[in-house]
Amino acid sequence: MTHISPDPEPERTPGLEPGGGVPPGETPPAESSMPETLPRETHNPTKGWSKGPLTVIIVLAVLIAAFFLAYALVLIL
């Protein structure tokens, strides 16, 4: 079995100019944006986080910050 290189040979590749350039009109049109190619998602709400989990996260973050602040003050004094 012989190894075939996946890279094209520039001398045998159609549409290439000498030096590897591509002439105008040989390139495909630009691709469309990604959301147009995917199916529409109807199960995922667009409103974001509900108030309950966000409140819990904020309260926990404040409690942790207060703990470390109190711990730092105890170490300083």
PADO-595356 format. One record per residue (C-alpha): residue number from 1; x, y, z; residue in one letter. Coordinates in nm, 4 decimals. Each point is the difference from the previous one (the first is absolute). Example, Ala and Ser with C-alpha at 12.3 -4.5 7.8 and 13.67 -1.06 7.14 Angstrom:
! residues 2
1; 1.2300; -0.4500; 0.7800; a
2; 0.1370; 0.3440; -0.0660; s
This chain:
! residues 77
1; 0.0000; 0.0000; 0.0000; m
2; 0.1403; 0.3362; -0.0963; t
3; -0.0405; 0.3161; 0.2008; h
4; -0.1982; 0.2715; -0.1788; i
5; 0.0522; 0.3540; 0.1220; s
6; -0.3258; 0.1838; 0.0811; p
7; 0.1560; 0.3246; -0.1232; d
8; -0.0793; 0.0754; -0.3643; p
9; 0.2780; 0.0412; -0.2508; e
10; 0.0055; 0.3662; -0.1092; p
11; 0.0998; -0.0930; -0.3555; e
12; -0.3039; -0.2272; -0.0411; r
13; -0.2618; 0.1947; 0.1977; t
14; -0.2511; 0.1808; -0.2242; p
15; -0.0673; 0.3672; 0.0663; g
16; 0.3433; 0.0888; 0.1410; l
17; 0.2247; 0.2579; -0.1562; e
18; 0.3776; -0.0367; 0.0049; p
19; 0.1188; 0.0697; 0.3530; g
20; -0.3138; -0.1437; 0.1588; g
21; -0.2366; 0.2949; -0.0458; g
22; -0.3653; -0.0390; -0.0911; v
23; -0.1435; 0.2070; -0.2866; p
24; -0.3143; 0.2075; 0.0607; p
25; -0.3192; -0.1982; -0.0425; g
26; 0.1554; -0.3318; 0.1044; e
27; -0.0801; 0.0301; 0.3685; t
28; -0.3394; -0.1119; 0.1280; p
29; -0.2412; 0.2575; 0.1414; p
30; 0.0212; 0.0767; 0.3696; a
31; -0.1826; -0.2331; 0.2337; e
32; -0.3180; 0.1094; 0.1676; s
33; -0.0153; 0.0527; 0.3731; s
34; -0.0212; -0.2941; 0.2374; m
35; -0.3503; 0.0565; 0.1470; p
36; -0.1592; -0.0388; -0.3410; e
37; 0.1338; -0.3541; -0.0348; t
38; -0.1146; -0.1338; 0.3360; l
39; -0.3525; -0.1058; 0.0903; p
40; -0.2031; 0.2512; 0.1948; r
41; 0.0159; -0.0538; 0.3760; e
42; -0.3383; 0.0340; 0.1648; t
43; 0.0731; -0.1735; 0.3319; h
44; 0.2669; 0.2447; 0.1173; n
45; -0.1481; 0.3111; 0.1613; p
46; 0.1561; 0.3308; -0.1019; t
47; -0.0686; 0.1892; 0.3251; k
48; 0.3128; -0.1232; 0.1750; g
49; 0.0375; -0.1016; 0.3625; w
50; -0.3015; 0.0002; 0.2253; s
51; 0.0069; 0.2167; 0.3105; k
52; 0.0264; -0.2870; 0.2504; g
53; 0.3301; -0.1625; -0.1052; p
54; 0.1574; 0.3367; -0.0720; l
55; -0.0961; 0.1253; 0.3486; t
56; 0.1463; -0.3128; 0.1620; v
57; 0.3277; 0.0423; -0.1900; i
58; 0.0282; 0.3670; 0.0973; i
59; -0.0772; -0.0722; 0.3677; v
60; 0.2606; -0.2781; 0.0085; l
61; 0.2604; 0.2263; -0.1621; a
62; -0.0688; 0.2751; 0.2565; v
63; 0.0211; -0.2468; 0.2901; l
64; 0.3320; -0.1402; -0.1252; i
65; 0.1407; 0.3502; -0.0506; a
66; -0.1145; 0.0999; 0.3514; a
67; 0.1621; -0.3115; 0.1478; f
68; 0.3354; 0.0761; -0.1624; f
69; -0.0210; 0.3655; 0.1009; l
70; -0.0691; -0.0974; 0.3630; a
71; 0.2810; -0.2579; -0.0115; y
72; 0.2430; 0.2624; -0.1308; a
73; -0.1036; 0.2432; 0.2731; l
74; 0.0538; -0.2668; 0.2680; v
75; 0.3490; -0.0720; -0.1353; l
76; 0.0900; 0.3692; -0.0057; i
77; -0.1140; 0.0648; 0.3586; l
